Amino acid sequence: GTDVSIAAGRISYILGLMGPSFVIDTACSSSLVSVHQACQSLRQRECDLALAGGVGLLIDPDEMIGLSQGGMLAPDGCCKTFDANANGYVRGEGCGMIVLKRLSDATADGDNILAIIRGSMVNHDG
């Protein structure tokens, strides 16, 4: 029960959530693709509220070793974005989650609206 495809269902069960629950893996675009899918489900009235987000964990040492040996990681562990001395990138862990609702429903419910998504597209092209 530790495969990523099972994680979404287990989390939903623990939180007492109902409805579709799934993992989206499109590499770097996974979080934004999940927001797009959630917006589509809301527009099509498949749900009234959606959670969308992503988690990035660095738990596989072999992946880090491969990236390091391939010369992709900065040897000093420092980002130098847009700097002539840039010599690789630095990886990090993180998690982010948002609650999405149709604007009409959020307004009617008196919710604190922090942003409005007017449209979305998917462009996962490698």
N, C-alpha and C positions, 0 to 999 in steps of 0.2 A: 503493500500500500504506500510506497514512497515515490512512485513514478509521477512526473509532473502532470500527466493527464488526469491523475486521480486527485491531485492537490486541490483543485478548484472545488470539486464536489465535497471533499472532506471539510474544507473551510466553510462552505455554505451550510453543511450539516451542523457543524459546531456553532455557527452563528444563528441557526434557525432560519436561514433564508430559503425562499421558495422560488422555483422557476429555473430556467436554463443556467447552467454554470459550466464554463469551459475555459481551457487554457489556449492562448494564442501565442505561437512562437514564430515570429518573423524577424528574429535577430534584433537588430537595433531599433526597428520600427514597431515592436510588439505593443508597447504602451499606447502609441497613437492609433494603431490598428484596433486595439480594444476599445478605445474611445469612439472610433468610427462605427464599429459594430454595435456598440451600446446606443449610439445616436440613431442608427438604422432601426434597431429594435423598438426604440421609443417612437420614432416616426411611423412605423408600421403597426403601432399599438400592440406589440407582442408583450410589452411590459409597461408598468407605470413608473418604475424607478430602476436605475441601473448603477452598479458599481463598476468602475473601469480603472485600470492602473497597471502597474508592473513592479517587478522585483528583480534586481540584479545582484546575484551573489557570486563571489569568487571562491568556490569550494573545490575546484578541480586543480590540483597542483600541476598535473600534466599539461593542462592548457597554458598555464602561466609559463612553464618551462619552455614549451614550444614557441610561444610568442617572444620570449626572451632570446632564445637561440636563433630565432628568425630575425632578430635585430629590430623588432617592432616596438619594444618597450624602451622608454628612456632609461639609460643605465644608472642615472643618478636619482631616479624616482621623482623627478620634477617636471611639471608641464611648462613648456615655453611657447605657448600659443602665439602664432604670428611673429615669432622672434627668429632672427637669423641663426641663433644658436640652438634651435629646436632639434632634438635628436631622438624622437620617439614619443609615444604617448604613455599616459599613466591610467591604469584602470581603477575603478572604485565601485563600492557597493552602495545600494540605495533601494528605497521603496517609496512608491507614491500611489495614492488612490483618490479618486474623486467620485462624488455622488452626482448622478445625472437625472434630470427630470424634465418633462416638457415644460416650457415657459408658462403656458397657460395654467398648468397644474400647480407649479411652484408659486405663481402669483395668487391663485385662488386659495392656496394653503398658507399664505403669508410667510413663505420661506425667505430666508436671507439669500438673495441671489448675488453671487460674486462674479459671474461671467455668463455670457450667452454664446453658444456655439451656433452660428448661422449656417454652417455647411462643413462637410468633410469629404475627403477623398483618400484613397489608398494608392501609394506608389512604392510598393516593395519590389525593387528591381535589382537587388544585389548591391 
